[in-house]
């Protein structure tokens, strides 16, 4: 029998029971749309992570204090004081693979301007911090080395703090705000960066000379973190090895002994976050794919019902010369058409859901071509796999018994 005639007959048979055909396709629609959505959101998330990493600088290197351990259990870094300002000076003078390096101090403080107040994040660094973290000035100017030497009470403020502390038409530059009880002069504002992948507001930040944060706010003699920027992404690993060698020698740490610091690159962070994102996407996709199996079982169920309902029709066609293979192909064709139409609707619905979720989460919308092609293949395979047995049963009916069937 001609394939086009098979498709025409199968289509007419399905249209005789539109609601039943729709309900049969529903499992496939839900399964395919769920898979497409999960894959799309996963790839959008990956692209968003890559974008966040590039905003922070792909050649960013972080030196952190090592975690304390008690009886094999990590107790964090809060009480570790292994990094000093002299370590920053050592790296600045001797690390040939670093283009910039800065100490970093972090604190939370109540930031006040008149009747306005905001609990914000305070970061201390040197003049290189802006370049290392890829912050850009919107207005004003950066603080100077002289400000660092004098523990100057000056600050650069992010867009969120500007919105929270100042009226819409007020220029913050030159205004005095309070960080805790300390008066601070605003000398610059930062261009907006938005949220990072973890949902943290990167514009909720106030940057000051590190000496001001270290001595006037925190009152400590150690460094929370050291941030550096490799000359290029290609030499980032060389920079890591160089940093470790310089600091181990400075801290008198013998070969093979555990260091009192940890060095991390953006590549390692990206790999870790991508791995977590990939695992979650795979897990959710696997769960969503279960509904495809349910949809396939639904197709098998309905095809059994269809074979039973059309037993006389099958017997009549066989009695006038229809081959078993023609009967098998007819019912198999109906099963595949159900699956493919359901798959097409599922793909369109999945792309729509991916787009909506990407817009809500502020992530780029990405169409996974491989996922769409695979979905078509899976739909066809589902129709063939779950439609084969009912079609085989129809083709193996005895024409005489089929004609007598009531």
C-alpha positions as CSV (number, residue, x, y, z in Angstrom):
1,X,0.0,0.0,0.0
2,X,1.2,3.5,-0.8
3,X,2.6,5.3,2.2
4,X,0.5,8.4,1.5
5,X,-2.7,6.3,1.4
6,X,-1.6,4.8,4.8
7,X,-1.1,8.2,6.3
8,X,-4.5,9.4,4.9
9,X,-6.4,6.4,6.2
10,X,-4.6,6.7,9.6
11,X,-5.4,10.4,9.8
12,X,-9.1,9.8,9.1
13,X,-9.3,7.1,11.7
14,X,-7.8,9.3,14.3
15,X,-10.2,12.2,13.4
16,X,-13.2,10.0,14.1
17,X,-12.3,10.2,17.8
18,X,-10.7,13.6,18.2
19,X,-11.0,13.8,22.0
20,X,-9.6,10.3,22.5
21,X,-6.7,11.1,20.2
22,X,-6.0,14.4,22.0
23,X,-6.1,12.7,25.4
24,X,-3.8,10.0,24.1
25,X,-1.3,12.6,22.8
26,X,-1.4,14.5,26.1
27,X,1.2,12.2,27.8
28,X,3.6,12.7,24.9
29,X,2.9,16.5,24.9
30,X,3.7,16.8,28.6
31,X,6.8,14.6,28.4
32,X,8.3,16.3,25.4
33,X,7.5,19.8,26.7
34,X,9.0,19.0,30.1
35,X,12.2,17.7,28.5
36,X,12.6,20.6,26.1
37,X,12.0,23.1,29.0
38,X,14.5,21.4,31.3
39,X,17.2,21.3,28.6
40,X,16.5,24.8,27.5
41,X,16.6,26.2,31.1
42,X,19.7,24.2,31.8
43,X,21.5,25.6,28.8
44,X,20.3,29.2,29.6
45,X,21.6,28.7,33.1
46,X,25.0,27.6,31.8
47,X,25.1,30.6,29.5
48,X,24.2,32.9,32.4
49,X,27.0,31.4,34.5
50,X,29.5,31.9,31.7
51,X,28.3,35.5,31.4
52,X,28.6,36.1,35.2
53,X,32.2,34.7,35.1
54,X,33.2,37.0,32.2
55,X,31.8,40.0,34.1
56,X,34.1,39.1,37.1
57,X,37.0,38.5,34.7
58,X,37.9,35.1,33.3
59,X,41.5,35.5,34.6
60,X,40.4,36.3,38.2
61,X,42.4,34.4,40.9
62,X,41.4,34.3,44.5
63,X,43.6,33.4,47.5
64,X,41.6,32.5,50.5
65,X,42.5,31.5,54.0
66,X,42.4,27.7,54.5
67,X,39.5,26.2,56.3
68,X,40.1,25.1,59.9
69,X,39.4,21.4,60.7
70,X,38.7,19.8,64.0
71,X,38.6,16.0,64.1
72,X,38.3,15.9,60.3
73,X,35.3,18.4,60.3
74,X,35.6,21.8,58.5
75,X,34.9,24.7,60.9
76,X,35.2,27.4,58.3
77,X,37.7,30.3,57.8
78,X,36.4,32.9,60.3
79,X,39.2,32.4,62.9
80,X,42.0,31.8,60.4
81,X,44.4,34.7,60.1
82,X,47.0,33.3,57.7
83,X,46.9,36.1,55.1
84,X,48.5,39.5,55.7
85,X,49.0,42.7,53.8
86,X,52.6,41.8,53.4
87,X,51.5,38.8,51.3
88,X,49.8,41.2,48.9
89,X,53.0,43.3,48.7
90,X,55.0,40.1,48.1
91,X,52.8,39.1,45.2
92,X,52.7,42.6,43.7
93,X,56.5,42.7,43.7
94,X,57.4,39.2,42.6
95,X,54.5,37.5,40.7
96,X,55.3,38.0,37.1
97,X,52.1,36.3,35.8
98,X,49.8,38.8,37.7
99,X,48.8,42.1,36.2
100,X,47.1,43.3,39.3
101,X,46.6,42.2,42.9
102,X,44.6,43.6,45.8
103,X,43.7,42.7,49.4
104,X,40.0,42.3,50.0
105,X,38.1,43.0,53.2
106,X,34.3,42.3,53.5
107,X,31.9,43.7,56.1
108,X,28.2,44.4,56.5
109,X,27.2,47.8,57.9
110,X,24.3,50.1,58.3
111,X,24.6,52.8,55.7
112,X,22.8,56.0,56.5
113,X,22.0,59.3,54.7
114,X,19.6,61.6,56.6
115,X,16.4,59.7,57.2
116,X,17.4,57.0,54.8
117,X,19.2,53.9,55.9
118,X,20.3,50.6,54.3
119,X,22.0,47.4,55.5
120,X,24.6,47.0,52.8
121,X,27.9,45.2,51.9
122,X,31.2,47.0,52.4
123,X,34.3,46.0,50.5
124,X,37.8,47.2,51.0
125,X,40.6,47.0,48.4
126,X,43.3,49.0,46.8
127,X,43.2,50.9,43.5
128,X,43.5,47.8,41.4
129,X,40.3,46.2,42.8
130,X,38.1,48.0,40.3
131,X,39.9,46.5,37.4
132,X,40.2,43.0,39.0
133,X,36.5,42.8,39.7
134,X,35.5,44.6,36.5
135,X,33.6,47.4,38.2
136,X,33.2,50.5,36.1
137,X,32.6,54.1,37.3
138,X,29.3,55.8,36.4
139,X,30.2,59.1,37.9
140,X,33.1,60.5,40.0
141,X,36.5,59.0,40.5
142,X,38.3,56.2,42.2
143,X,40.2,56.6,45.5
144,X,44.0,57.0,45.3
145,X,47.1,55.5,46.9
146,X,47.2,58.6,49.1
147,X,43.7,57.8,50.4
148,X,44.9,54.3,51.3
149,X,47.9,55.6,53.2
150,X,45.7,58.1,55.1
151,X,42.8,55.6,55.9
152,X,40.6,58.1,54.1
153,X,36.9,58.1,54.8
154,X,35.8,58.0,51.1
155,X,33.7,55.5,49.2
156,X,32.4,54.4,45.8
157,X,28.7,53.2,46.0
158,X,26.7,50.8,43.8
159,X,23.5,51.5,42.0
160,X,21.3,49.8,44.7
161,X,22.7,52.0,47.5
162,X,22.3,55.1,45.4
163,X,18.6,54.2,44.9
164,X,18.1,53.4,48.6
165,X,19.8,56.4,50.1
166,X,19.2,59.3,47.6
167,X,16.2,60.9,46.0
168,X,15.9,60.4,42.2
169,X,17.3,63.8,41.1
170,X,20.1,64.1,43.8
171,X,23.7,63.7,42.7
172,X,25.5,61.6,45.4
173,X,29.0,62.8,44.5
174,X,30.4,64.9,47.3
175,X,27.7,64.0,49.7
176,X,28.5,62.7,53.2
177,X,26.9,59.5,54.4
178,X,27.5,57.4,57.5
179,X,28.8,53.8,57.5
180,X,27.9,52.7,61.0
181,X,28.9,55.8,63.0
182,X,31.7,56.9,60.7
183,X,31.1,59.8,58.2
184,X,32.1,58.9,54.7
185,X,32.3,61.1,51.6
186,X,31.0,59.7,48.4
187,X,33.5,60.2,45.6
188,X,32.1,57.9,42.9
189,X,29.2,55.7,41.8
190,X,29.4,52.4,40.0
191,X,27.6,51.2,36.8
192,X,24.9,48.6,37.4
193,X,25.9,44.9,37.1
194,X,22.7,43.2,38.3
195,X,22.4,39.9,40.1
196,X,25.0,37.2,39.9
197,X,24.1,33.5,39.3
198,X,23.5,32.9,43.0
199,X,20.9,35.7,43.1
200,X,23.1,38.2,45.0
201,X,22.8,41.8,44.1
202,X,26.2,43.0,42.8
203,X,25.1,46.6,43.0
204,X,24.5,46.5,46.7
205,X,28.1,47.4,47.5
206,X,30.2,50.2,49.0
207,X,33.9,50.1,48.1
208,X,36.5,51.9,50.3
209,X,40.3,52.0,50.7
210,X,41.2,48.7,52.4
211,X,43.0,50.4,55.2
212,X,39.8,52.2,56.1
213,X,37.8,49.0,56.3
214,X,40.6,47.0,58.0
215,X,41.4,49.6,60.7
216,X,38.4,51.8,61.1
217,X,35.6,49.3,60.6
218,X,36.9,45.8,61.3
219,X,39.9,46.4,63.6
220,X,41.9,43.4,62.4
221,X,45.4,42.8,61.2
222,X,44.9,40.0,58.7
223,X,43.3,39.9,55.2
224,X,40.0,38.2,54.4
225,X,41.1,37.4,50.8
226,X,43.6,38.3,48.1
227,X,42.3,38.9,44.6
228,X,44.5,39.0,41.6
229,X,44.2,39.2,37.8
230,X,46.4,37.0,35.6
231,X,48.1,38.7,32.6
232,X,45.8,36.5,30.4
233,X,43.5,33.5,30.8
234,X,46.2,31.3,29.1
235,X,48.7,31.8,31.9
236,X,46.1,31.6,34.8
237,X,47.4,28.2,35.9
238,X,51.0,29.4,35.8
239,X,49.9,32.3,38.0
240,X,48.4,29.9,40.5
241,X,51.6,27.8,40.7
242,X,53.6,31.0,41.1
243,X,51.3,32.3,43.9
244,X,51.5,29.0,45.7
245,X,55.3,28.9,45.5
246,X,55.7,32.4,46.7
247,X,53.3,32.1,49.7
248,X,54.5,28.7,50.8
249,X,58.0,30.1,50.9
250,X,56.9,33.2,52.8
251,X,54.8,31.2,55.3
252,X,57.6,28.6,55.8
253,X,55.5,25.7,54.7
254,X,57.5,22.6,53.8
255,X,56.9,20.6,50.7
256,X,54.1,18.1,51.1
257,X,52.6,19.9,54.2
258,X,49.1,21.4,54.0
259,X,49.1,25.1,53.2
260,X,47.3,27.7,55.3
261,X,45.8,29.2,52.2
262,X,43.8,28.1,49.1
263,X,44.1,29.4,45.6
264,X,41.1,29.3,43.3
265,X,40.6,30.4,39.7
266,X,37.4,31.4,37.8
267,X,37.9,28.3,35.6
268,X,37.6,26.1,38.7
269,X,34.5,28.0,39.9
270,X,33.0,27.8,36.4
271,X,33.7,24.0,36.2
272,X,32.2,23.4,39.7
273,X,29.0,25.5,39.0
274,X,28.6,24.0,35.5
275,X,28.9,20.5,37.0
276,X,26.2,21.3,39.6
277,X,24.0,22.9,36.9
278,X,24.5,19.9,34.6
279,X,23.7,17.4,37.3
280,X,20.5,19.2,38.2
281,X,19.5,19.5,34.5
282,X,20.1,15.8,33.9
283,X,18.2,14.8,37.0
284,X,15.2,17.0,36.1
285,X,15.3,15.9,32.5
286,X,15.3,12.2,33.6
287,X,12.3,12.9,35.8
288,X,10.5,14.7,33.0
289,X,11.3,11.8,30.6
290,X,9.3,9.4,32.8
291,X,6.1,11.1,31.5
292,X,7.2,10.0,28.0
293,X,7.0,6.4,29.1
294,X,3.6,7.1,30.6
295,X,2.6,8.7,27.3
296,X,3.8,5.7,25.3
297,X,1.8,3.3,27.5
298,X,-1.2,5.5,26.8
299,X,-0.7,5.1,23.1
300,X,-0.4,1.3,23.5
301,X,-3.6,1.3,25.6
302,X,-5.6,3.2,23.0
303,X,-4.2,1.2,20.1
304,X,-5.4,-2.0,21.8
305,X,-8.8,-0.4,22.2
306,X,-8.8,0.7,18.6
307,X,-7.9,-2.8,17.4
308,X,-10.7,-4.3,19.4
309,X,-13.2,-1.7,18.1
310,X,-12.2,-2.2,14.5
311,X,-11.9,-6.0,14.5
312,X,-14.7,-6.4,11.9
313,X,-13.1,-3.7,9.7
314,X,-9.8,-5.6,9.9
315,X,-11.5,-8.9,9.0
316,X,-13.3,-7.2,6.0
317,X,-10.1,-5.7,4.7
318,X,-8.3,-9.1,5.0
319,X,-11.2,-10.9,3.2
320,X,-10.9,-8.6,0.2
321,X,-7.1,-9.2,-0.1
322,X,-5.4,-6.8,2.3
323,X,-2.0,-8.3,3.4
324,X,-1.0,-8.7,7.0
325,X,1.8,-6.2,6.4
326,X,-0.7,-3.6,5.2
327,X,-2.8,-4.0,8.4
328,X,0.3,-3.8,10.6
329,X,1.6,-0.7,8.8
330,X,-1.8,1.0,9.0
331,X,-2.1,0.7,12.8
332,X,1.6,1.4,13.2
333,X,1.2,4.6,11.2
334,X,-1.7,5.7,13.4
335,X,0.5,5.2,16.5
336,X,3.4,7.1,15.0
337,X,1.2,10.0,13.8
338,X,-0.3,10.3,17.3
339,X,3.2,10.4,18.8
340,X,4.7,12.9,16.2
341,X,1.7,15.3,16.5
342,X,2.0,15.1,20.3
343,X,5.7,15.6,20.0
344,X,5.4,18.7,17.8
345,X,2.9,20.3,20.2
346,X,5.2,19.4,23.1
347,X,8.2,21.0,21.4
348,X,6.4,24.2,20.7
349,X,5.0,24.3,24.3
350,X,8.4,23.5,25.7
351,X,10.1,26.3,23.8
352,X,7.4,28.7,25.0
353,X,7.9,27.6,28.6
354,X,11.7,27.9,28.2
355,X,11.3,31.4,26.9
356,X,9.0,32.5,29.7
357,X,11.2,31.0,32.4
358,X,14.3,32.5,30.9
359,X,12.7,36.0,30.8
360,X,11.5,35.6,34.4
361,X,14.9,34.5,35.6
362,X,16.7,37.2,33.5
363,X,18.7,34.5,31.6
364,X,19.4,34.4,27.9
365,X,16.9,32.3,25.9
366,X,18.6,29.5,24.1
367,X,17.0,27.0,21.7
368,X,18.7,23.6,21.9
369,X,18.7,22.3,18.3
370,X,20.0,18.9,19.4
371,X,17.1,18.6,22.0
372,X,14.5,19.4,19.4
373,X,15.9,16.9,16.8
374,X,16.2,14.3,19.6
375,X,12.6,14.9,20.6
376,X,11.4,14.1,17.1
377,X,13.4,11.0,17.0
378,X,12.1,10.0,20.5
379,X,8.5,10.6,19.4
380,X,8.9,8.4,16.3
381,X,10.6,5.7,18.4
382,X,7.9,5.9,21.0
383,X,5.2,5.5,18.4
384,X,6.9,2.5,16.8
385,X,7.8,0.9,20.1
386,X,4.5,1.2,21.8
387,X,2.4,0.8,18.7
388,X,4.1,-2.3,17.4
389,X,2.5,-4.9,19.6
390,X,-1.1,-3.7,19.1
391,X,-0.4,-3.4,15.3
392,X,1.0,-6.9,15.3
393,X,-2.0,-8.2,17.1
394,X,-4.3,-6.6,14.5
395,X,-2.3,-8.1,11.6
396,X,-2.4,-11.6,13.1
397,X,-6.2,-11.7,13.4
398,X,-8.0,-14.5,11.7
399,X,-10.3,-12.9,9.0
400,X,-13.2,-15.4,9.6
401,X,-13.1,-14.9,13.4
402,X,-12.7,-11.1,12.9
403,X,-15.8,-10.9,10.7
404,X,-17.8,-12.9,13.4
405,X,-16.7,-10.6,16.2
406,X,-19.4,-8.7,18.1
